[in-house]
Each structure stands twice: as C-alpha cells, then as structure tokens.
Amino acid sequence: MEQERFYRQLYSSQDLVYFNVKVEQTDLNIGAYKRLTKEAVGVIKKYRQDIKDYIREVPEFLTSLKPLPCPVHALPIIKDMCQAAQKCSVGPMAAVAGAIAQYVGEELSKFSREIIVENGGDIYIKSSKERIIGIYAGDSPLSGRIGIKIKPEDCPLGVCTSSGKIGHSLSFGQADAVVIISKDVALADAAATAIGNIVKKVEDIQRAISLAKNISGILGVLIIIDDKLGAWGNIELVKL
C-alpha cells in the first residue's frame, strides 16, 4: 500500500478532486472536477460483469498467456482486450487493467471534462491542460525523479506501466518500470507486459525498444532498469 499511495501522488494535481473507488479486485484512483463515486461504481460493475460473463463462456480467457480468437458477438471491451493481446502476443487478461481504466474514463468524461483514471499503474487521461505523470520505478535511483509530460492535444491517452520487481501483475522480466504510451489503453497495458517480459538486464533495453516500435499503435516507450533508461517515440521526459 505504501508503494501504491506513493505512486498515486505522482500524478495528482490541485485542480482536480481525487477519490478511490474499489469494487472487488478493481481499485481505481480517479481525478475529476467533482467526486463521481456513485457513477464510477456503476460503470466498474458493468464492465466487470461483462468480463466475468465472457469468462464463464470462455474460461481460458482468464488463464491463457497467449492470444485467443475473439468471436464477432463479443462485447467491445472483450474485443479490445483480444485485439491488444493479438498485437502483443500475450494473454487477453494482460490488457484488463488498461481496458477498464479506459472504459471507465470514457464514461465518466460525460460528467467531467478532465478525467484521470489510474488502475494499478495503468492510466487513462483526458485533459485540456498540460500535465506531468511521475514515474515510480521501485528501488531504481531514477524512481520518482523523472516524469512524462502529457500534452492536451495528445489526449485522451493511455500511459501504462509494468514492472518485474513491484506489484502483483505477472511479469517474466526484471525491469524496474516499462512505460507505454498509446491512444488505446488496453494495448498500452498489454504492450507493457510483453515488453517487460523481455527486459531481464540492461543490455535488453534496445531489443525491447525495437519490439515496441513494431507494435502498431504504440506512440512511445520508456524502460528503466537499475540506474539506466531507454526511451523512444512521442515521449517527453521532465525532471521532477
């Protein structure tokens, strides 16, 4: 919890009201012009139910570490997760946190022009002003010292983070942080997992960046391992 609270401080700003909403395993931190707890709970329950219903129909959707075919009748959030998994060669649940962040963010944007939804390090952001998202990278000396500048003209945008050393998500790598930027938050989430899986040492940074370049829809990537970092694409780093 200490890590989670610290991370959430890295993107908070004084012009928005921030509040936490938890429904079963989904734990969101949301920034908006006003507290939208009731609305957020309803939206979270809706999309969680969509995913749970599909898992009952296709149990391997929950456990597969490889992409699965997606039927034409599947709901949009299921299709987005399947397509993200296909692009990144991972299981569809690698995209679940990003997908929920985006779908919740899009629905809540009906009530607030500015919306930030963070779901376990995966962020949907819709902003009319420039914002800075700080990067939490565990024990790396770079942790909390650099941020990513988000420009309003690039929004809405997804900023998703995977780590081989912190958090509960499954990762086969050893990166302190792999951060992916994409308009598609489910894709950014899946790509962060896929790229994080191959970063086991500093020498893997360049190969991981090459992989990110080849995933259609990825706008930028930042990789931190120990005291080294690599970055590519539409990603502007700032000192905190």
Sequence and secondary structure as in RCSB ss.txt:
>XXXX:A:sequence
MEQERFYRQLYSSQDLVYFNVKVEQTDLNIGAYKRLTKEAVGVIKKYRQDIKDYIREVPEFLTSLKPLPCPVHAL
PIIKDMCQAAQKCSVGPMAAVAGAIAQYVGEELSKFSREIIVENGGDIYIKSSKERIIGIYAGDSPLSGRIGIKI
KPEDCPLGVCTSSGKIGHSLSFGQADAVVIISKDVALADAAATAIGNIVKKVEDIQRAISLAKNISGILGVLIII
DDKLGAWGNIELVKL
>XXXX:A:secstr
 HHHHHHHHTS  TTSEEEEEEETTEEEEEEESS  HHHHHHHHHHHHHHHHHHHHH THHHH SS     TTS 
HHHHHHHHHHHHHTS GGGGHHHHHHHHHHHHHTTT SSEEEEETTEEEEE SS EEEE   TTSTTTTTEEEEE
 GGG SEEEEEE SSSSSS  SS  SEEEEEES HHHHHHHHHHHHHH SSGGGHHHHHHHHHTSTTEEEEEEEE
TTEEEEEES EEEE 
